[in-house]
Amino acid sequence: MRRPILIVEDEHKVAELLRDYLVAGGHEVRHLERGDEVVAAVQAEPPELILLDVMLPGLDGLEVLRQLRRFSAVPVIMLTARIEEIDRLLGLELGADDYVCKPFSPREVMARVKAILRRIDPDATRPSDQLVLDGDAFLARFRGRPLELTPVEFRLLQALLETPGRVYSRDQLLDRIYDDHRVVTDRTVDSHIKNLRRKLEEVAPGEELIRSVYGVGYRLEL
């Protein structure tokens, strides 16, 4: 039996919108408005995932996350209207699994919730079942269909596939795709990502499988 998803959000309209979408998606939902209530609630009834606002009364979301990580590895998606890069990086260092910026699309939140739950669900389809790479031949198949990739695109996809859901910085990806350590700008990664997205979308129209994490890098969602 699935555990509930916990929404920690003091804006009632935002919380109700998220609740409606989550319930429609088959999830049980709990809601808290104050940050200083979260730790006790999670200890009493551990949720499956937490949607955690950064700006909260009682205790801000980053401090809540810091306290949660002392005893729990529950997945946490931060909801934030603060776009400063330091907040994003600090959140990731504290153990946030993802960020969503306000104003956001509820469908985007649902997609990210689904991706994280798929990653932690032992019965979910393994990424290797969907995306198969042959490193010796530089051949790739996605959902049974071949992908025509350049060697650089292949290495980039191979790096992202090592840990689906993990955020890789541009520098980390550059180190993987150019083994001769040539001097290129980090925006070169953006160009290759754009091409990879296009080729993946030819197989899975409407699905954004490589997502950008603002100020940090990219991750693969399968």
PyMOL commands that set and color helices and strands:
alter all, ss='L'
color gray80, all
select helices_A, chain A and resi 12-24+35-44+61-68+85-94+106-120+127-130+151-162+170-177+187-203
alter helices_A, ss='H'
color red, helices_A
select strands_A, chain A and resi 5-8+29-32+49-53+76-80+98-101+131-134+139-142+145-147+168-169+210-213+217-220
alter strands_A, ss='S'
color yellow, strands_A
deselect
rebuild
show_as cartoon
